[in-house]
Every structure is written in C-alpha cells, then in structure tokens.
Amino acid sequence: MANDDLAALVRTIPDYPHAGIMFRDITTLLLDGPGFAACTDRMAAAVVTPPDLVAGIEARGFIFGAALAQRLSVGFVLLRKQNKLPGRVTGVNYALEYGTDRIEMHADAVQLGQRVLLVDDLIATGGTALAGVELLRGAGAVVDEAAFVIDLPDLHGAQRLRSAGITVHTLLHFDGD
C-alpha cells in the first residue's frame, strides 16, 4: 500500500459495533501529529481541480474537511444532521439500512457554480456521501470530486459515487476480513 505509514496509524477494533464488523478507528491517526499532517497533505495533493469550498460530513468529516480547507486556503461548509444548524437550512433525506436520515446545510452556504470538494473520514456504502452530493448540487454547487481517508471497497460506496460522476480520492483501502 502506498500509504502504509498512515495505515499503521489506524486501529482496527474487531466486533464493533456488532459481531463480525472490523471497525477502522481513525482516532489513533489523529493522535499522531505528523501522521495527521501527512494525511492532510496527501489528501490535498490528490485534488485535481482546486475547489472554492470544502464540505465536511458530520462528524469526523469535519476534522479532515476543516484541515483540508485550511490547507487549500478555502472556506468550509458543514453538512450536519437534522436540526443542528441555526438559521435557514436546506436538506435531503436519504435511506439507511433501517429507516432514513437527513443531512442539512445553511441555505446560503454555497453559491451557484462554486466548486465544492466533499470530504469524510471513510467511504463505506456511500449513502451519506451521495446525500451530500445531492444536497450540494441541489444548491447549485459543482461537485465532481470527493476525498476520504479510508475506503471499504467491499461495500461499493466509492463505486456508487463514481457512477454519480464523482472522482473519488482515498488514501487507504481496507478489504473486508
């Protein structure tokens, strides 16, 4: 793996939150200052077209998204769970394995035609990321790139984003085991 040094900083917790799940915990990467800086630098280097804004998905996407926005010298948009933002918001509902959820952003967070880079810590099934793309595009943003620290390719989320016209950048890949 090209980023073995970063992969070594990600802790795997077996059977969390359910039996059979191998949880990839990025908090150990965040505890390592040089590793976190390298992660942000490598994510920034992967971006093809400089964005006008970075949008981070609650909650760990805020950490990497804000760091990446700062590194790229652009603004940062919060994509939050329902009823977490003050003021006027816009949002989209999306399907979960059992039920639905909703993400929202401030209605005036993006301007028509602004290029927005979507960021989260991990891409699994892609449901939340696709909802973020829908939300941003619905507000008039151009979203054609997304960046994640970790891809779980067995769950096909990155492929779902590619099918929606998104170039997906990931640093680490953990196959199911």
Backbone as a printed PyTorch tensor [residue, N CA C, xyz], in Angstrom:
tensor([[[  0.8480,  -1.1740,   0.0000],
         [  0.0000,   0.0000,   0.0000],
         [  0.8960,   1.2400,   0.0000]],

        [[  0.5420,   2.2100,  -0.8170],
         [  1.3450,   3.4210,  -0.9440],
         [  1.3950,   4.2240,   0.3480]],

        [[  0.4110,   4.0840,   1.1810],
         [  0.3360,   4.8520,   2.4220],
         [  0.4080,   3.9390,   3.6400]],

        [[  1.3250,   2.9780,   3.6010],
         [  1.4710,   2.0380,   4.7160],
         [  1.7280,   2.7440,   6.0360]],

        [[  2.4550,   3.8640,   5.9930],
         [  2.7330,   4.5910,   7.2300],
         [  1.4420,   5.1040,   7.8750]],

        [[  0.4920,   5.5460,   7.0620],
         [ -0.7880,   6.0070,   7.6010],
         [ -1.6560,   4.8260,   8.0260]],

        [[ -1.6380,   3.7580,   7.2470],
         [ -2.4350,   2.5730,   7.5960],
         [ -2.0170,   2.0300,   8.9600]],

        [[ -0.7330,   2.1210,   9.2640],
         [ -0.2370,   1.6280,  10.5510],
         [ -0.7740,   2.4540,  11.7240]],

        [[ -1.2590,   3.6620,  11.4440],
         [ -1.7880,   4.5310,  12.4930],
         [ -3.2930,   4.3500,  12.7190]],

        [[ -3.9340,   3.5390,  11.8950],
         [ -5.3660,   3.2810,  12.0280],
         [ -5.5530,   1.9980,  12.8230]],

        [[ -6.2570,   2.1170,  13.9320],
         [ -6.5050,   0.9660,  14.8000],
         [ -7.7340,   0.2030,  14.2930]],

        [[ -7.6510,  -1.1070,  14.3030],
         [ -8.7890,  -1.9490,  13.9580],
         [ -9.3750,  -2.5400,  15.2410]],

        [[-10.6710,  -2.3480,  15.4200],
         [-11.3630,  -2.8640,  16.6010],
         [-12.3550,  -3.9310,  16.1290]],

        [[-12.0610,  -5.2130,  16.4230],
         [-12.9520,  -6.2860,  15.9820],
         [-14.2910,  -6.2610,  16.7240]],

        [[-15.3200,  -6.6540,  15.9960],
         [-16.6630,  -6.8380,  16.5570],
         [-17.2650,  -5.5630,  17.1360]],

        [[-16.9580,  -4.4210,  16.5270],
         [-17.5570,  -3.1640,  16.9460],
         [-18.1840,  -2.4950,  15.7310]],

        [[-19.3930,  -2.0310,  15.7800],
         [-20.3250,  -2.0520,  16.9080],
         [-21.1130,  -3.3650,  17.0190]],

        [[-20.8920,  -4.2810,  16.0650],
         [-21.5860,  -5.5670,  16.0790],
         [-20.5940,  -6.6790,  15.7650]],

        [[-20.9410,  -7.8840,  16.1490],
         [-20.1120,  -9.0500,  15.8490],
         [-19.8850,  -9.1440,  14.3370]],

        [[-18.6550,  -9.4150,  13.9710],
         [-18.2960,  -9.5630,  12.5600],
         [-17.8260,  -8.2930,  11.8810]],

        [[-17.9720,  -7.1560,  12.5340],
         [-17.5320,  -5.8750,  11.9620],
         [-16.1010,  -5.5970,  12.4200]],

        [[-15.2630,  -5.1890,  11.4610],
         [-13.9010,  -4.7500,  11.7730],
         [-13.9090,  -3.2200,  11.6780]],

        [[-14.0450,  -2.5430,  12.8020],
         [-14.1600,  -1.0830,  12.8360],
         [-12.7890,  -0.4530,  12.6310]],

        [[-12.6800,   0.4300,  11.6560],
         [-11.4270,   1.1440,  11.3630],
         [-11.4750,   2.4860,  12.0900]],

        [[-10.6950,   2.5840,  13.1450],
         [-10.7230,   3.7240,  14.0560],
         [ -9.6180,   4.7170,  13.6980]],

        [[-10.0160,   5.8930,  13.1980],
         [ -9.0390,   6.9110,  12.7970],
         [ -8.5830,   7.7830,  13.9590]],

        [[ -9.1370,   7.5820,  15.1500],
         [ -8.7180,   8.4300,  16.2730],
         [ -7.2440,   8.2320,  16.5970]],

        [[ -6.7140,   7.0590,  16.3450],
         [ -5.2920,   6.8310,  16.5830],
         [ -4.4300,   7.5660,  15.5600]],

        [[ -4.9310,   7.7320,  14.3520],
         [ -4.2340,   8.5500,  13.3470],
         [ -4.2320,  10.0030,  13.7850]],

        [[ -5.3670,  10.4730,  14.3260],
         [ -5.4730,  11.8680,  14.7750],
         [ -4.5480,  12.1710,  15.9400]],

        [[ -4.2460,  11.1650,  16.7450],
         [ -3.3420,  11.3530,  17.8900],
         [ -1.8920,  11.5600,  17.4730]],

        [[ -1.5630,  11.2010,  16.2510],
         [ -0.1960,  11.3070,  15.7410],
         [ -0.0860,  12.5810,  14.8930]],

        [[  0.4980,  13.6180,  15.4420],
         [  0.5930,  14.9090,  14.7430],
         [  1.2080,  14.8170,  13.3570]],

        [[  2.3980,  14.2340,  13.2140],
         [  2.9870,  14.1190,  11.8780],
         [  2.1440,  13.2580,  10.9370]],

        [[  1.5030,  12.2210,  11.4620],
         [  0.6520,  11.3690,  10.6330],
         [ -0.5780,  12.1160,  10.1520]],

        [[ -1.1980,  12.8770,  11.0490],
         [ -2.3660,  13.6700,  10.6770],
         [ -1.9840,  14.7220,   9.6360]],

        [[ -0.8470,  15.3720,   9.8230],
         [ -0.3800,  16.3680,   8.8520],
         [ -0.0990,  15.7170,   7.5000]],

        [[  0.5420,  14.5480,   7.5060],
         [  0.8280,  13.8420,   6.2610],
         [ -0.4670,  13.4470,   5.5660]],

        [[ -1.4430,  13.0210,   6.3400],
         [ -2.7410,  12.6360,   5.7930],
         [ -3.3760,  13.8260,   5.0710]],

        [[ -3.4060,  14.9640,   5.7230],
         [ -3.9860,  16.1690,   5.1300],
         [ -3.2190,  16.5960,   3.8870]],

        [[ -1.8870,  16.5710,   3.9580],
         [ -1.0700,  16.9390,   2.8010],
         [ -1.3320,  16.0220,   1.6150]],

        [[ -1.4440,  14.7300,   1.8630],
         [ -1.6710,  13.7650,   0.7740],
         [ -3.0720,  13.8960,   0.1920]],

        [[ -4.0380,  14.1810,   1.0340],
         [ -5.3910,  14.4180,   0.5170],
         [ -5.3940,  15.6600,  -0.3770]],

        [[ -4.7300,  16.7160,   0.0560],
         [ -4.6660,  17.9460,  -0.7360],
         [ -3.9560,  17.7070,  -2.0640]],

        [[ -2.8890,  16.9280,  -2.0380],
         [ -2.1270,  16.6530,  -3.2700],
         [ -2.9450,  15.8580,  -4.2810]],

        [[ -3.9240,  15.0930,  -3.8210],
         [ -4.7310,  14.2670,  -4.7200],
         [ -5.7990,  15.0560,  -5.4670]],

        [[ -6.1540,  16.2320,  -4.9530],
         [ -7.2220,  17.0200,  -5.5590],
         [ -6.7880,  17.4800,  -6.9460]],

        [[ -7.6290,  17.2080,  -7.9450],
         [ -7.2990,  17.5300,  -9.3330],
         [ -7.5790,  18.9950,  -9.6380]],

        [[ -8.7970,  19.4480,  -9.3170],
         [ -9.2070,  20.8200,  -9.6020],
         [ -9.4010,  21.5580,  -8.2850]],

        [[ -8.6820,  22.6590,  -8.0710],
         [ -8.8300,  23.3820,  -6.7940],
         [-10.2880,  23.7870,  -6.5530]],

        [[-10.8040,  23.4790,  -5.3690],
         [-12.1920,  23.8440,  -5.0680],
         [-12.2970,  25.2770,  -4.5660]],

        [[-13.5370,  25.7770,  -4.5770],
         [-13.8330,  27.0510,  -3.9400],
         [-14.1390,  26.8440,  -2.4560]],

        [[-14.6720,  25.6650,  -2.1450],
         [-15.0520,  25.3080,  -0.7840],
         [-14.8050,  23.8230,  -0.5500]],

        [[-14.6570,  23.4600,   0.7110],
         [-14.6390,  22.0570,   1.1230],
         [-15.8740,  21.8500,   1.9880]],

        [[-16.5970,  20.7530,   1.7450],
         [-17.7540,  20.3970,   2.5680],
         [-17.4240,  19.1300,   3.3360]],

        [[-17.5810,  19.1770,   4.6560],
         [-17.3190,  18.0230,   5.5040],
         [-18.5970,  17.4620,   6.0680]],

        [[-18.6700,  16.1240,   6.0890],
         [-19.8490,  15.4290,   6.5980],
         [-19.6700,  15.1470,   8.0870]],

        [[-20.7070,  15.4670,   8.8710],
         [-20.6780,  15.2530,  10.3180],
         [-20.3820,  13.7920,  10.6360]],

        [[-19.5520,  13.4780,  11.5730],
         [-18.7910,  14.3630,  12.4220],
         [-17.3080,  14.2900,  12.0730]],

        [[-16.7960,  13.1080,  11.7730],
         [-15.3580,  13.0040,  11.5060],
         [-14.9560,  13.7000,  10.2120]],

        [[-15.8990,  13.8890,   9.3120],
         [-15.6190,  14.6550,   8.1070],
         [-15.3100,  16.1090,   8.4090]],

        [[-15.7970,  16.5960,   9.5680],
         [-15.4630,  17.9540,   9.9830],
         [-13.9640,  18.0680,  10.2650]],

        [[-13.4070,  17.0580,  10.8740],
         [-11.9920,  17.0970,  11.2580],
         [-11.1170,  17.1660,  10.0150]],

        [[-11.3060,  16.2060,   9.1160],
         [-10.4670,  16.1530,   7.9180],
         [-10.8310,  17.2570,   6.9340]],

        [[-12.1250,  17.5660,   6.8250],
         [-12.5570,  18.6140,   5.9040],
         [-12.0400,  19.9840,   6.3000]],

        [[-12.1250,  20.3170,   7.5890],
         [-11.6340,  21.6210,   8.0380],
         [-10.1260,  21.7260,   7.8590]],

        [[ -9.3990,  20.6520,   8.1770],
         [ -7.9450,  20.6670,   7.9860],
         [ -7.5970,  20.8150,   6.5060]],

        [[ -8.3370,  20.1330,   5.6570],
         [ -8.0800,  20.2120,   4.2180],
         [ -8.4430,  21.5880,   3.6670]],

        [[ -9.5570,  22.1650,   4.1340],
         [ -9.9280,  23.5200,   3.7040],
         [ -8.8470,  24.5190,   4.0820]],

        [[ -8.3430,  24.3950,   5.3020],
         [ -7.2660,  25.2840,   5.7420],
         [ -6.0300,  25.0900,   4.8750]],

        [[ -5.7000,  23.8520,   4.5870],
         [ -4.5170,  23.5340,   3.7600],
         [ -4.6670,  24.0970,   2.3460]],

        [[ -5.9090,  24.0890,   1.8110],
         [ -6.1830,  24.5850,   0.4600],
         [ -6.5480,  26.0650,   0.4380]],

        [[ -6.6080,  26.6940,   1.6150],
         [ -6.9530,  28.1250,   1.7490],
         [ -8.3190,  28.4590,   1.1630]],

        [[ -9.3100,  27.5990,   1.4850],
         [-10.6830,  27.8430,   1.0400],
         [-11.6140,  27.7200,   2.2400]],

        [[-12.8530,  28.1350,   2.0600],
         [-13.8450,  28.0480,   3.1200],
         [-14.3300,  26.6330,   3.3530]],

        [[-15.0550,  26.4620,   4.4550],
         [-15.5170,  25.1520,   4.8760],
         [-17.0180,  25.1650,   5.1150]],

        [[-17.7300,  24.1860,   4.5370],
         [-19.1720,  24.0480,   4.6630],
         [-19.4750,  22.8480,   5.5540]],

        [[-20.3450,  23.0550,   6.5420],
         [-20.7680,  21.9730,   7.4290],
         [-21.9830,  21.2640,   6.8450]],

        [[-21.9010,  19.9450,   6.6890],
         [-23.0580,  19.1230,   6.3450],
         [-23.4220,  18.3700,   7.6160]],

        [[-24.5430,  18.7780,   8.2240],
         [-24.8910,  18.3120,   9.5670],
         [-26.1560,  17.4720,   9.5740]],

        [[-26.3160,  16.7490,  10.6590],
         [-27.5540,  16.0200,  10.8800],
         [-28.6740,  17.0220,  11.1190]],

        [[-29.9010,  16.5530,  10.9650],
         [-31.0850,  17.4050,  11.0590],
         [-31.1520,  18.1590,  12.3880]],

        [[-31.5790,  19.4110,  12.2820],
         [-31.8370,  20.2830,  13.4360],
         [-30.5890,  20.6270,  14.2440]],

        [[-29.4230,  20.6690,  13.6280],
         [-28.1890,  21.0260,  14.3270],
         [-27.6920,  22.4220,  13.9470]],

        [[-28.2030,  22.9820,  12.8600],
         [-27.7480,  24.2890,  12.3970],
         [-28.7930,  25.3610,  12.7030]],

        [[-28.3590,  26.5250,  13.1510],
         [-29.3010,  27.6300,  13.3450],
         [-29.6110,  28.2920,  12.0010]],

        [[-30.6730,  29.0360,  11.9530],
         [-30.9940,  29.7820,  10.7380],
         [-31.6570,  28.8990,   9.6950]],

        [[-31.7510,  29.4790,   8.4960],
         [-32.4210,  28.7970,   7.3830],
         [-31.5130,  27.7230,   6.8100]],

        [[-32.0680,  26.5360,   6.6520],
         [-31.2920,  25.4050,   6.1330],
         [-31.9960,  24.7770,   4.9450]],

        [[-31.2400,  24.0070,   4.2130],
         [-31.7700,  23.1400,   3.1730],
         [-31.2300,  21.7480,   3.4720]],

        [[-31.9760,  20.7280,   3.1020],
         [-31.5290,  19.3860,   3.4350],
         [-32.0850,  18.3400,   2.4950]],

        [[-31.5680,  17.1320,   2.6360],
         [-32.0700,  15.9830,   1.8830],
         [-32.1920,  14.7960,   2.8330]],

        [[-33.2220,  14.0090,   2.5940],
         [-33.3980,  12.7520,   3.2980],
         [-32.7250,  11.6530,   2.4820]],

        [[-32.2200,  10.6430,   3.1620],
         [-31.6120,   9.5260,   2.4510],
         [-31.8490,   8.2420,   3.2270]],

        [[-31.7760,   7.1420,   2.5060],
         [-32.0810,   5.8360,   3.0880],
         [-30.8840,   5.2710,   3.8320]],

        [[-31.1910,   4.6570,   4.9600],
         [-30.2310,   3.8740,   5.7250],
         [-30.6380,   2.4150,   5.6040]],

        [[-29.8160,   1.5370,   6.1620],
         [-30.1680,   0.1210,   6.1190],
         [-31.5440,  -0.1140,   6.7400]],

        [[-31.8050,   0.5860,   7.8540],
         [-33.1130,   0.5030,   8.5090],
         [-33.6050,   1.9120,   8.7520]],

        [[-34.4650,   2.4230,   7.8750],
         [-35.0250,   3.7460,   8.0600],
         [-34.3880,   4.7980,   7.1730]],

        [[-34.4990,   6.0430,   7.6220],
         [-33.9650,   7.1710,   6.8630],
         [-33.2240,   8.1130,   7.8000]],

        [[-32.4520,   9.0000,   7.2030],
         [-31.7700,  10.0490,   7.9400],
         [-31.8360,  11.3130,   7.0900]],

        [[-31.2980,  12.3900,   7.5900],
         [-31.3300,  13.6660,   6.8750],
         [-30.0470,  14.4330,   7.1780]],

        [[-29.4860,  15.0520,   6.1380],
         [-28.3880,  15.9880,   6.3590],
         [-28.8160,  17.3470,   5.8320]],

        [[-28.2570,  18.3720,   6.4670],
         [-28.6260,  19.7390,   6.1380],
         [-27.3830,  20.6260,   6.0910]],

        [[-27.5560,  21.7600,   5.4290],
         [-26.5370,  22.8140,   5.4470],
         [-27.2750,  24.1420,   5.4460]],

        [[-26.5620,  25.2010,   5.7740],
         [-27.1710,  26.5220,   5.6910],
         [-27.5770,  26.7860,   4.2420]],

        [[-28.7440,  27.3790,   4.0750],
         [-29.2880,  27.6140,   2.7400],
         [-28.3930,  28.5200,   1.9000]],

        [[-27.6100,  29.3640,   2.5530],
         [-26.7430,  30.2940,   1.8210],
         [-25.2650,  29.8750,   1.8530]],

        [[-25.0000,  28.6070,   2.1490],
         [-23.6130,  28.1570,   2.3150],
         [-22.8290,  28.1180,   1.0100]],

        [[-23.4840,  27.7930,  -0.0930],
         [-22.7910,  27.7350,  -1.3760],
         [-23.5020,  28.6160,  -2.3870]],

        [[-22.7210,  29.1110,  -3.3210],
         [-23.2550,  29.9460,  -4.3920],
         [-23.2990,  29.1440,  -5.6870]],

        [[-24.1850,  29.5230,  -6.5630],
         [-24.3320,  28.8650,  -7.8530],
         [-22.9840,  28.7890,  -8.5720]],

        [[-22.6020,  27.5910,  -8.9710],
         [-21.3710,  27.3980,  -9.7360],
         [-20.1150,  27.2040,  -8.9160]],

        [[-20.1930,  27.3470,  -7.6040],
         [-18.9930,  27.1200,  -6.7970],
         [-18.5980,  25.6500,  -6.8370]],

        [[-17.3160,  25.4130,  -6.9680],
         [-16.7760,  24.0510,  -6.9750],
         [-16.5380,  23.6370,  -5.5260]],

        [[-17.1500,  22.5020,  -5.1320],
         [-17.0720,  22.0340,  -3.7490],
         [-16.4850,  20.6310,  -3.7140]],

        [[-15.4900,  20.4590,  -2.8700],
         [-14.8740,  19.1580,  -2.6200],
         [-15.5530,  18.5460,  -1.4050]],

        [[-16.1370,  17.3650,  -1.5610],
         [-16.7910,  16.6630,  -0.4640],
         [-15.7620,  15.8180,   0.2820]],

        [[-15.7780,  15.8710,   1.6350],
         [-14.7710,  15.1680,   2.4390],
         [-15.4370,  14.4340,   3.6030]],

        [[-14.9490,  13.2190,   3.8410],
         [-15.3160,  12.4750,   5.0430],
         [-14.1450,  11.5750,   5.4010]],

        [[-14.2090,  10.9830,   6.5840],
         [-13.1060,  10.1210,   7.0070],
         [-13.1150,   8.7940,   6.2780]],

        [[-14.3130,   8.2930,   5.9240],
         [-14.4220,   6.9380,   5.4190],
         [-15.5810,   6.8400,   4.4430]],

        [[-15.3890,   6.0760,   3.3670],
         [-16.4750,   5.7770,   2.4360],
         [-16.7880,   4.2830,   2.5590]],

        [[-18.0310,   3.9990,   2.9430],
         [-18.4670,   2.6090,   3.0960],
         [-19.5000,   2.3110,   2.0070]],

        [[-20.7880,   2.4090,   2.3230],
         [-21.8240,   2.1480,   1.3160],
         [-22.0670,   3.3520,   0.4150]],

        [[-21.6570,   4.5370,   0.8690],
         [-21.7890,   5.7440,   0.0610],
         [-23.0960,   6.4910,   0.2240]],

        [[-24.0150,   5.9970,   1.0480],
         [-25.3170,   6.6490,   1.1890],
         [-25.2420,   8.0810,   1.6740]],

        [[-24.4850,   8.3170,   2.7220],
         [-24.3710,   9.6720,   3.2560],
         [-23.6220,  10.5750,   2.2800]],

        [[-22.5650,  10.0660,   1.6690],
         [-21.8060,  10.8650,   0.6970],
         [-22.6770,  11.2470,  -0.4950]],

        [[-23.4690,  10.3040,  -0.9970],
         [-24.3630,  10.6200,  -2.1150],
         [-25.4170,  11.6430,  -1.7080]],

        [[-25.8930,  11.5670,  -0.4700],
         [-26.8310,  12.5790,   0.0120],
         [-26.1530,  13.9460,   0.0580]],

        [[-24.8870,  13.9830,   0.4660],
         [-24.1350,  15.2300,   0.4690],
         [-23.9870,  15.8090,  -0.9260]],

        [[-23.6910,  14.9500,  -1.8940],
         [-23.5900,  15.3970,  -3.2880],
         [-24.9220,  15.9690,  -3.7550]],

        [[-26.0100,  15.2590,  -3.4670],
         [-27.3440,  15.7250,  -3.8570],
         [-27.6640,  17.0760,  -3.2270]],

        [[-27.3470,  17.2230,  -1.9530],
         [-27.6020,  18.4720,  -1.2400],
         [-26.8230,  19.6260,  -1.8620]],

        [[-25.5530,  19.4150,  -2.0810],
         [-24.7000,  20.4690,  -2.6370],
         [-25.0810,  20.8120,  -4.0720]],

        [[-25.2900,  19.7890,  -4.8840],
         [-25.6850,  20.0360,  -6.2790],
         [-27.0440,  20.7160,  -6.3410]],

        [[-27.9410,  20.3370,  -5.4400],
         [-29.2640,  20.9610,  -5.3980],
         [-29.2020,  22.4440,  -5.0900]],

        [[-28.1380,  22.8670,  -4.4160],
         [-27.9330,  24.2850,  -4.1060],
         [-27.1610,  25.0040,  -5.2130]],

        [[-26.8190,  24.2790,  -6.2730],
         [-26.1360,  24.8980,  -7.4070],
         [-24.6360,  24.7070,  -7.4420]],

        [[-24.0830,  23.9480,  -6.5080],
         [-22.6370,  23.7210,  -6.4870],
         [-22.2270,  22.7070,  -7.5530]],

        [[-20.9890,  22.8190,  -7.9600],
         [-20.3730,  21.8180,  -8.8380],
         [-19.6060,  20.8700,  -7.9270]],

        [[-20.0280,  19.6260,  -7.8950],
         [-19.3750,  18.6150,  -7.0610],
         [-18.9380,  17.4900,  -7.9770]],

        [[-17.6450,  17.4180,  -8.2150],
         [-17.1510,  16.3430,  -9.0720],
         [-15.9450,  15.6150,  -8.4770]],

        [[-15.5790,  15.9700,  -7.2330],
         [-14.5120,  15.2720,  -6.5280],
         [-14.9070,  15.0790,  -5.0690]],

        [[-14.4560,  13.9700,  -4.5100],
         [-14.6540,  13.6870,  -3.0900],
         [-13.3860,  13.0320,  -2.5660]],

        [[-13.0640,  13.3050,  -1.3130],
         [-11.8500,  12.7650,  -0.7030],
         [-12.1840,  12.1070,   0.6290]],

        [[-11.5910,  10.9370,   0.8290],
         [-11.7980,  10.1590,   2.0430],
         [-10.4520,   9.6150,   2.4910]],

        [[-10.2750,   9.4610,   3.7760],
         [ -9.0550,   8.8280,   4.2700],
         [ -9.1140,   7.3420,   3.9560]],

        [[-10.2420,   6.7050,   4.2320],
         [-10.3730,   5.2500,   4.1220],
         [-11.4980,   4.8810,   3.1630]],

        [[-11.2370,   3.8720,   2.3440],
         [-12.2520,   3.2440,   1.5070],
         [-12.4270,   1.8030,   1.9700]],

        [[-13.6740,   1.3940,   2.1190],
         [-14.0070,  -0.0060,   2.3690],
         [-14.6020,  -0.5390,   1.0630]],

        [[-13.7440,  -0.9770,   0.1260],
         [-14.2050,  -1.2920,  -1.2310],
         [-15.2440,  -2.4070,  -1.3080]],

        [[-15.2640,  -3.3090,  -0.3470],
         [-16.2450,  -4.3930,  -0.3620],
         [-17.6830,  -3.8750,  -0.2450]],

        [[-17.8500,  -2.6430,   0.2400],
         [-19.1830,  -2.0760,   0.4140],
         [-19.6150,  -1.2060,  -0.7670]],

        [[-18.7170,  -0.9700,  -1.7330],
         [-19.0160,  -0.3640,  -3.0420],
         [-19.4440,   1.0980,  -3.0180]],

        [[-19.2090,   1.8030,  -1.9240],
         [-19.5940,   3.2090,  -1.8630],
         [-18.8350,   4.0830,  -2.8410]],

        [[-17.5350,   3.8530,  -2.9730],
         [-16.7440,   4.6560,  -3.9120],
         [-17.2380,   4.4410,  -5.3380]],

        [[-17.5990,   3.2160,  -5.6650],
         [-18.1270,   2.9370,  -7.0000],
         [-19.4600,   3.6480,  -7.2190]],

        [[-20.2880,   3.6940,  -6.1900],
         [-21.5690,   4.4120,  -6.3010],
         [-21.3270,   5.8980,  -6.5670]],

        [[-20.3320,   6.4700,  -5.9120],
         [-20.0060,   7.8770,  -6.1690],
         [-19.4740,   8.0640,  -7.5870]],

        [[-18.6180,   7.1570,  -8.0300],
         [-18.1040,   7.2540,  -9.4110],
         [-19.2480,   7.2000, -10.4170]],

        [[-20.2390,   6.3690, -10.1460],
         [-21.4060,   6.2760, -11.0330],
         [-22.1980,   7.5820, -11.0630]],

        [[-22.0500,   8.4000, -10.0350],
         [-22.7070,   9.7080,  -9.9820],
         [-21.8130,  10.8110, -10.5480]],

        [[-20.7190,  10.4260, -11.2100],
         [-19.8370,  11.4100, -11.8380],
         [-18.8220,  12.0370, -10.9210]],

        [[-18.5210,  11.3770,  -9.8100],
         [-17.5820,  11.9190,  -8.8260],
         [-16.2440,  11.1950,  -8.9430]],

        [[-15.1630,  11.9470,  -9.0200],
         [-13.8260,  11.3730,  -8.9030],
         [-13.5580,  11.1800,  -7.4230]],

        [[-13.2350,   9.9510,  -7.0400],
         [-13.0630,   9.6120,  -5.6260],
         [-11.5800,   9.4460,  -5.3200]],

        [[-11.1160,  10.1690,  -4.3090],
         [ -9.7350,  10.0680,  -3.8300],
         [ -9.7520,   9.4210,  -2.4510]],

        [[ -8.9950,   8.3720,  -2.2840],
         [ -8.8420,   7.7420,  -0.9560],
         [ -7.3760,   7.4390,  -0.7340]],

        [[ -6.9670,   7.4630,   0.5110],
         [ -5.5810,   7.1650,   0.8540],
         [ -5.3950,   5.6990,   1.2350]],

        [[ -6.3790,   5.1330,   1.9210],
         [ -6.2600,   3.7870,   2.4580],
         [ -7.4210,   2.9320,   2.0250]],

        [[ -7.1590,   1.6450,   1.8020],
         [ -8.1960,   0.6840,   1.4490],
         [ -8.0960,  -0.4860,   2.4070]],

        [[ -9.2120,  -0.8080,   3.0420],
         [ -9.2690,  -1.9720,   3.9210],
         [-10.3350,  -2.9060,   3.3850]],

        [[ -9.8950,  -4.0300,   2.8390],
         [-10.8400,  -5.0390,   2.3790],
         [-11.4640,  -5.7200,   3.5850]],

        [[-12.6460,  -6.2750,   3.3850],
         [-13.3110,  -6.9940,   4.4760],
         [-12.4760,  -8.1710,   4.9300]],

        [[-12.4440,  -8.3770,   6.2200],
         [-11.7220,  -9.5340,   6.7580],
         [-12.3310,  -9.9770,   8.0570]]])
